[in-house]
Amino acid sequence: MTTQDSHSTLRLEDDILKVLTRDVTRTLSAPELAQAIAAESDWRNLMMPIRRAAVALAQSGRLVIYRRGKPADPLDFRGVYRVGLPRLD
């Protein structure tokens, strides 16, 4: 990973967390996140980078990946997923 790649990854992680903090009670899908981050550009190019960033954030405990409404293992999930901030209850 180059320095530019790691910077971009860190920036994307920050962007994801900023979007999620707008409404801490909601979970968002990858397309919803991508559109919120890059509404004016081709947001579809962000789908895989968002997935990688979400996995890294989930591993560090900063967000939760949900599959079918239940928390999923960040290293072992497939298909459609949503992400949200960890709940404090």
Order of alpha helices (4+ residues) and beta strands (2+ residues): alpha-beta-alpha-alpha-beta-beta-beta
